[in-house]
């Protein structure tokens, strides 16, 4: 699949610079950025769902300082 996006000259310079620094094409830079963003948001959603299940099971979190005192 192919797509196009419109960038200002400043955005284009920034994107080109990023791609060059990382030795990749502009297309690869956008592709990586897109999938990293998708993965990050997926991870946050999964973590939030897991925490909601944790709380729904009647469990509570505690500050790490309390856990260190137990060790």
OpenMM code with the backbone's topology and positions (N, CA, C; nanometers):
from openmm import Vec3, app, unit

residues = "UNK UNK UNK UNK UNK UNK UNK UNK UNK UNK UNK UNK UNK UNK UNK UNK UNK UNK UNK UNK UNK UNK UNK UNK UNK UNK UNK UNK UNK UNK UNK UNK UNK UNK UNK UNK UNK UNK UNK UNK UNK UNK UNK UNK UNK UNK UNK UNK UNK UNK UNK UNK UNK UNK UNK UNK UNK UNK UNK UNK UNK UNK UNK UNK UNK UNK UNK UNK UNK UNK UNK".split()
positions = [
    Vec3(0.0847, -0.1166, 0.0000),
    Vec3(0.0000, 0.0000, 0.0000),
    Vec3(0.0894, 0.1231, 0.0000),
    Vec3(0.0510, 0.2222, -0.0714),
    Vec3(0.1242, 0.3482, -0.0765),
    Vec3(0.0328, 0.4600, -0.0292),
    Vec3(0.0909, 0.5644, 0.0246),
    Vec3(0.0130, 0.6806, 0.0645),
    Vec3(0.1006, 0.8029, 0.0530),
    Vec3(0.0398, 0.9169, 0.0574),
    Vec3(0.1157, 1.0415, 0.0530),
    Vec3(0.0680, 1.1309, 0.1670),
    Vec3(0.1583, 1.2130, 0.2131),
    Vec3(0.1236, 1.3102, 0.3166),
    Vec3(0.1827, 1.4441, 0.2763),
    Vec3(0.1225, 1.5478, 0.3209),
    Vec3(0.1717, 1.6822, 0.2918),
    Vec3(0.2456, 1.7341, 0.4143),
    Vec3(0.3641, 1.7841, 0.3892),
    Vec3(0.4472, 1.8397, 0.4951),
    Vec3(0.4852, 1.9823, 0.4593),
    Vec3(0.5030, 2.0624, 0.5620),
    Vec3(0.5599, 2.1944, 0.5382),
    Vec3(0.7079, 2.1742, 0.5060),
    Vec3(0.7717, 2.2756, 0.4538),
    Vec3(0.9150, 2.2648, 0.4238),
    Vec3(0.9951, 2.2334, 0.5507),
    Vec3(0.9557, 2.2942, 0.6610),
    Vec3(1.0251, 2.2694, 0.7884),
    Vec3(1.0063, 2.1243, 0.8328),
    Vec3(0.8841, 2.0729, 0.8233),
    Vec3(0.8589, 1.9328, 0.8592),
    Vec3(0.9380, 1.8382, 0.7693),
    Vec3(0.9445, 1.8696, 0.6406),
    Vec3(1.0196, 1.7863, 0.5459),
    Vec3(1.1670, 1.7854, 0.5805),
    Vec3(1.2233, 1.9016, 0.6109),
    Vec3(1.3655, 1.9089, 0.6489),
    Vec3(1.3911, 1.8257, 0.7748),
    Vec3(1.3023, 1.8376, 0.8720),
    Vec3(1.3173, 1.7629, 0.9965),
    Vec3(1.3103, 1.6125, 0.9704),
    Vec3(1.2113, 1.5698, 0.8925),
    Vec3(1.1959, 1.4278, 0.8619),
    Vec3(1.3146, 1.3755, 0.7822),
    Vec3(1.3598, 1.4525, 0.6833),
    Vec3(1.4770, 1.4116, 0.6049),
    Vec3(1.6010, 1.3996, 0.6929),
    Vec3(1.6168, 1.4945, 0.7835),
    Vec3(1.7312, 1.4927, 0.8745),
    Vec3(1.7272, 1.3693, 0.9647),
    Vec3(1.6093, 1.3399, 1.0187),
    Vec3(1.5935, 1.2215, 1.1043),
    Vec3(1.6286, 1.0948, 1.0272),
    Vec3(1.5748, 1.0822, 0.9068),
    Vec3(1.6007, 0.9631, 0.8253),
    Vec3(1.7499, 0.9499, 0.7946),
    Vec3(1.8140, 1.0606, 0.7609),
    Vec3(1.9571, 1.0578, 0.7281),
    Vec3(2.0409, 1.0177, 0.8495),
    Vec3(2.0095, 1.0744, 0.9649),
    Vec3(2.0836, 1.0422, 1.0876),
    Vec3(2.0763, 0.8931, 1.1181),
    Vec3(1.9615, 0.8320, 1.0893),
    Vec3(1.9409, 0.6904, 1.1185),
    Vec3(1.9652, 0.6001, 0.9980),
    Vec3(2.0235, 0.6565, 0.8934),
    Vec3(2.0606, 0.5816, 0.7719),
    Vec3(1.9441, 0.5006, 0.7166),
    Vec3(1.8315, 0.5676, 0.6964),
    Vec3(1.7160, 0.5002, 0.6400),
    Vec3(1.6457, 0.5943, 0.5435),
    Vec3(1.5610, 0.5370, 0.4626),
    Vec3(1.4825, 0.6197, 0.3708),
    Vec3(1.3765, 0.6952, 0.4489),
    Vec3(1.3259, 0.7978, 0.3851),
    Vec3(1.2191, 0.8753, 0.4476),
    Vec3(1.0967, 0.7871, 0.4703),
    Vec3(1.0651, 0.7016, 0.3735),
    Vec3(0.9520, 0.6100, 0.3877),
    Vec3(0.9691, 0.5164, 0.5056),
    Vec3(1.0900, 0.4622, 0.5213),
    Vec3(1.1172, 0.3719, 0.6343),
    Vec3(1.1074, 0.4472, 0.7666),
    Vec3(1.1514, 0.5716, 0.7708),
    Vec3(1.1432, 0.6511, 0.8935),
    Vec3(0.9973, 0.6705, 0.9352),
    Vec3(0.9123, 0.7043, 0.8382),
    Vec3(0.7701, 0.7220, 0.8700),
    Vec3(0.7061, 0.5894, 0.9111),
    Vec3(0.7428, 0.4833, 0.8428),
    Vec3(0.6869, 0.3517, 0.8754),
    Vec3(0.7246, 0.3107, 1.0176),
    Vec3(0.8509, 0.3266, 1.0518),
    Vec3(0.8946, 0.2922, 1.1881),
    Vec3(0.8243, 0.3764, 1.2926),
    Vec3(0.8152, 0.5066, 1.2667),
    Vec3(0.7502, 0.5966, 1.3623),
    Vec3(0.6048, 0.5580, 1.3821),
    Vec3(0.5371, 0.5262, 1.2734),
    Vec3(0.3967, 0.4873, 1.2814),
    Vec3(0.3793, 0.3625, 1.3668),
    Vec3(0.4589, 0.2596, 1.3386),
    Vec3(0.4407, 0.1349, 1.4119),
    Vec3(0.4901, 0.1434, 1.5562),
    Vec3(0.5894, 0.2268, 1.5838),
    Vec3(0.6303, 0.2484, 1.7227),
    Vec3(0.5183, 0.3155, 1.8007),
    Vec3(0.4519, 0.4117, 1.7389),
    Vec3(0.3396, 0.4805, 1.8041),
    Vec3(0.2247, 0.3833, 1.8297),
    Vec3(0.1939, 0.3014, 1.7302),
    Vec3(0.0872, 0.2018, 1.7459),
    Vec3(0.1232, 0.1057, 1.8591),
    Vec3(0.2474, 0.0579, 1.8617),
    Vec3(0.2897, -0.0354, 1.9663),
    Vec3(0.2825, 0.0292, 2.1044),
    Vec3(0.3273, 0.1538, 2.1156),
    Vec3(0.3220, 0.2238, 2.2445),
    Vec3(0.1788, 0.2364, 2.2947),
    Vec3(0.0877, 0.2764, 2.2068),
    Vec3(-0.0515, 0.2912, 2.2485),
    Vec3(-0.1147, 0.1569, 2.2832),
    Vec3(-0.0776, 0.0537, 2.2105),
    Vec3(-0.1269, -0.0814, 2.2409),
    Vec3(-0.0783, -0.1243, 2.3795),
    Vec3(0.0506, -0.1019, 2.4073),
    Vec3(0.1061, -0.1385, 2.5381),
    Vec3(0.0348, -0.0664, 2.6518),
    Vec3(0.0072, 0.0616, 2.6333),
    Vec3(-0.0627, 0.1387, 2.7367),
    Vec3(-0.2029, 0.0829, 2.7577),
    Vec3(-0.2720, 0.0500, 2.6490),
    Vec3(-0.4073, -0.0043, 2.6594),
    Vec3(-0.4074, -0.1382, 2.7311),
    Vec3(-0.3149, -0.2267, 2.6968),
    Vec3(-0.3067, -0.3585, 2.7604),
    Vec3(-0.2735, -0.3430, 2.9085),
    Vec3(-0.1811, -0.2528, 2.9408),
    Vec3(-0.1442, -0.2314, 3.0806),
    Vec3(-0.2630, -0.1766, 3.1598),
    Vec3(-0.3361, -0.0838, 3.1011),
    Vec3(-0.4527, -0.0273, 3.1694),
    Vec3(-0.5588, -0.1348, 3.1932),
    Vec3(-0.5829, -0.2191, 3.0933),
    Vec3(-0.6804, -0.3277, 3.1102),
    Vec3(-0.6356, -0.4248, 3.2189),
    Vec3(-0.5072, -0.4574, 3.2209),
    Vec3(-0.4546, -0.5484, 3.3231),
    Vec3(-0.4696, -0.4867, 3.4620),
    Vec3(-0.4434, -0.3568, 3.4743),
    Vec3(-0.4574, -0.2903, 3.6030),
    Vec3(-0.6037, -0.2874, 3.6473),
    Vec3(-0.6933, -0.2617, 3.5547),
    Vec3(-0.8360, -0.2606, 3.5878),
    Vec3(-0.8810, -0.3981, 3.6378),
    Vec3(-0.8322, -0.5050, 3.5768),
    Vec3(-0.8636, -0.6411, 3.6240),
    Vec3(-0.8057, -0.6637, 3.7633),
    Vec3(-0.6842, -0.6152, 3.7856),
    Vec3(-0.6164, -0.6261, 3.9142),
    Vec3(-0.7000, -0.5593, 4.0234),
    Vec3(-0.7460, -0.4392, 3.9962),
    Vec3(-0.8282, -0.3649, 4.0921),
    Vec3(-0.9634, -0.4330, 4.1098),
    Vec3(-1.0233, -0.4810, 4.0014),
    Vec3(-1.1540, -0.5469, 4.0081),
    Vec3(-1.1471, -0.6747, 4.0917),
    Vec3(-1.0306, -0.7357, 4.0978),
    Vec3(-1.0121, -0.8562, 4.1794),
    Vec3(-0.9902, -0.8222, 4.3265),
    Vec3(-0.9999, -0.6933, 4.3608),
    Vec3(-0.9873, -0.6513, 4.5001),
    Vec3(-0.8445, -0.6283, 4.5442),
    Vec3(-0.7530, -0.6262, 4.4534),
    Vec3(-0.6125, -0.6044, 4.4888),
    Vec3(-0.5821, -0.4554, 4.4873),
    Vec3(-0.4803, -0.4180, 4.5635),
    Vec3(-0.4401, -0.2785, 4.5705),
    Vec3(-0.2899, -0.2696, 4.5483),
    Vec3(-0.2497, -0.1613, 4.4876),
    Vec3(-0.1065, -0.1384, 4.4705),
    Vec3(-0.0555, -0.0600, 4.5909),
    Vec3(0.0739, -0.0697, 4.6143),
    Vec3(0.1356, 0.0025, 4.7254),
    Vec3(0.2588, 0.0753, 4.6734),
    Vec3(0.2967, 0.1809, 4.7415),
    Vec3(0.4192, 0.2515, 4.7012),
    Vec3(0.5405, 0.1588, 4.7122),
    Vec3(0.6348, 0.1744, 4.6221),
    Vec3(0.7526, 0.0898, 4.6205),
    Vec3(0.8324, 0.0995, 4.7511),
    Vec3(0.8248, 0.2148, 4.8182),
    Vec3(0.8966, 0.2329, 4.9444),
    Vec3(0.8512, 0.1292, 5.0478),
    Vec3(0.7217, 0.0996, 5.0488),
    Vec3(0.6705, -0.0007, 5.1427),
    Vec3(0.7260, -0.1395, 5.1111),
    Vec3(0.7355, -0.1690, 4.9853),
    Vec3(0.7882, -0.3005, 4.9451),
    Vec3(0.9364, -0.3147, 4.9827),
    Vec3(1.0113, -0.2047, 4.9675),
    Vec3(1.1540, -0.2093, 5.0031),
    Vec3(1.1717, -0.2341, 5.1525),
    Vec3(1.0839, -0.1771, 5.2354),
    Vec3(1.0936, -0.1957, 5.3791),
    Vec3(1.0733, -0.3438, 5.4169),
    Vec3(0.9912, -0.4144, 5.3408),
    Vec3(0.9668, -0.5561, 5.3674),
    Vec3(1.0850, -0.6444, 5.3324),
    Vec3(1.1725, -0.5952, 5.2457),
    Vec3(1.2869, -0.6764, 5.2014),
    Vec3(1.3966, -0.6787, 5.2993),
] * unit.nanometer
topology = app.Topology()
chain = topology.addChain("A")
for resn in residues:
    res = topology.addResidue(resn, chain)
    for name in ("N", "CA", "C"):
        topology.addAtom(name, app.Element.getBySymbol(name[0]), res)
